[in-house]
Amino acid sequence: KPLALTHEEIDQIEAAYKKSKSMIMVGYNRRFSPHIQKMKSLLNTKSLPKTFIMTINAGEIPNDHWTQDDEIGGGRIIGEACHFIDLMRFLAESKIKSFHASKMGRNDYVEVKDDKAVITLEFEDGSIGSINYFANGGKIFPKERIEVFCDNAVLQLDNYRKLVGFGWNGFSKMNLWRMDKGQSKCAEVFMDAVRVGGDCPIPQDEIFEVARVSVDIAEMLRKNS
């Protein structure tokens, strides 16, 4: 990840994919985390729209780092926040209808502002969510927290180690001794698909949808200087 840095690149990759009659995979590993898989199974029992809050304590990266270069790394929204756009798309199980993004305002003290942003997504089924992607926190605070509200119940995931359910029949918590963001499982299921055949572990239309939305959001933040 990311799949590409621009719409032109995405279009070229999609054209090549269709011509090849093969499959394309992006390392959106969080989909395959044991906690996320449990969240998904619980949310699949609910037909009502959902609301999401994802708080990412991303950590500071210098302005001269290659990831901050729009032409090389694409910036941290395309390069990393795409993970959470994809993750919310996966949990909502609905197409992204619209989005909005805002970043830290102009000031004399912060050089990079695009990686201190709030992204709001709206889905076709009525679900909504916000991604709070902040690079100005500290390492003492957990890196990722995910909360989902739906039908008088709440799920709260703390840094891929502890999942707590409030108001869920038959589920109260799921703890792991070690953090598992799904990297190994992501690679495993892809290689299984290559060896055995069948569908790609991530639907191809979702890969291209998330790529285009990520580029659009990054462009929106750049324009809002």
Backbone hydrogen bonds, N-H to C=O, Kabsch-Sander energy under -0.5 kcal/mol:
donor,donor_aa,acceptor,acceptor_aa,energy
10,I,6,T,-2.0
11,D,7,H,-2.8
12,Q,8,E,-2.1
13,I,9,E,-2.4
14,E,10,I,-2.8
15,A,11,D,-2.3
16,A,12,Q,-2.2
17,Y,13,I,-2.6
18,K,14,E,-2.4
19,K,15,A,-2.0
20,S,16,A,-2.1
21,K,17,Y,-1.2
22,S,17,Y,-0.9
28,Y,26,V,-2.7
29,N,27,G,-2.1
31,R,28,Y,-1.1
32,F,29,N,-1.9
33,S,30,R,-1.4
37,Q,33,S,-2.7
38,K,34,P,-1.8
39,M,35,H,-2.6
40,K,36,I,-2.8
41,S,37,Q,-2.0
42,L,38,K,-2.0
43,L,39,M,-2.8
44,N,40,K,-1.9
45,T,42,L,-1.4
46,K,43,L,-1.9
51,T,149,F,-2.1
52,F,128,I,-1.7
53,I,147,E,-2.4
54,M,130,S,-2.7
55,T,53,I,-0.5
55,T,145,R,-2.7
56,I,54,M,-0.6
56,I,132,N,-3.3
57,N,55,T,-0.6
57,N,143,K,-3.4
58,A,56,I,-1.5
58,A,134,F,-1.9
59,G,134,F,-0.8
65,H,62,P,-1.5
68,Q,65,H,-1.7
69,D,66,W,-1.3
70,D,68,Q,-0.6
72,I,69,D,-0.7
73,G,66,W,-0.9
73,G,69,D,-1.7
74,G,69,D,-2.6
75,G,67,T,-1.4
75,G,69,D,-0.6
78,I,74,G,-0.5
79,G,75,G,-2.3
80,E,76,R,-1.9
81,A,76,R,-2.5
82,C,77,I,-0.9
83,H,80,E,-2.0
84,F,81,A,-0.9
85,I,81,A,-1.7
86,D,82,C,-2.5
87,L,83,H,-2.1
88,M,84,F,-2.2
89,R,85,I,-2.0
90,F,86,D,-2.5
91,L,87,L,-2.4
92,A,88,M,-2.6
93,E,89,R,-1.7
94,S,89,R,-0.8
97,K,95,K,-0.5
97,K,122,E,-3.1
98,S,122,E,-1.5
100,H,120,T,-2.0
102,S,118,V,-2.0
104,M,113,K,-0.9
104,M,116,K,-1.7
111,E,109,Y,-0.6
113,K,111,E,-0.5
116,K,113,K,-1.7
117,A,133,Y,-2.7
118,V,102,S,-2.8
119,I,131,I,-2.5
120,T,100,H,-3.3
121,L,129,G,-2.7
122,E,98,S,-2.6
123,F,127,S,-2.7
124,E,95,K,-2.5
126,G,123,F,-1.9
128,I,50,K,-2.1
129,G,121,L,-1.9
130,S,52,F,-2.0
131,I,119,I,-3.2
132,N,54,M,-3.5
132,N,130,S,-0.6
133,Y,117,A,-2.2
133,Y,131,I,-1.1
134,F,56,I,-2.6
134,F,132,N,-0.8
135,A,115,D,-0.9
141,F,138,G,-1.6
145,R,55,T,-2.0
146,I,157,L,-2.2
147,E,53,I,-2.5
148,V,155,L,-2.4
149,F,51,T,-2.8
150,C,153,A,-2.9
153,A,150,C,-0.8
154,V,166,F,-2.5
155,L,148,V,-2.4
156,Q,164,V,-2.4
157,L,146,I,-3.3
158,D,156,Q,-0.5
158,D,162,K,-2.8
159,N,144,E,-2.6
159,N,157,L,-0.7
161,R,158,D,-1.6
162,K,158,D,-1.2
163,L,174,M,-2.7
164,V,156,Q,-2.6
165,G,172,S,-2.9
166,F,154,V,-3.0
167,G,165,G,-0.5
169,N,167,G,-0.6
171,F,168,W,-1.5
174,M,163,L,-2.5
176,L,161,R,-2.4
180,D,160,Y,-1.3
186,C,182,G,-2.5
187,A,183,Q,-1.9
188,E,184,S,-2.4
189,V,185,K,-2.7
190,F,186,C,-1.4
191,M,187,A,-2.4
192,D,188,E,-2.2
193,A,189,V,-1.8
194,V,190,F,-1.9
195,R,191,M,-2.6
196,V,192,D,-3.0
197,G,192,D,-0.5
197,G,193,A,-1.5
206,E,203,P,-0.6
207,I,203,P,-1.6
208,F,204,Q,-1.8
209,E,205,D,-2.1
210,V,206,E,-2.7
211,A,207,I,-1.8
212,R,208,F,-2.2
213,V,209,E,-2.3
214,S,210,V,-2.5
215,V,211,A,-1.9
216,D,212,R,-2.3
217,I,213,V,-2.5
218,A,214,S,-2.3
219,E,215,V,-2.3
220,M,216,D,-2.2
221,L,217,I,-2.2
222,R,218,A,-2.0
223,K,219,E,-2.0
224,N,220,M,-1.5
225,S,223,K,-1.9
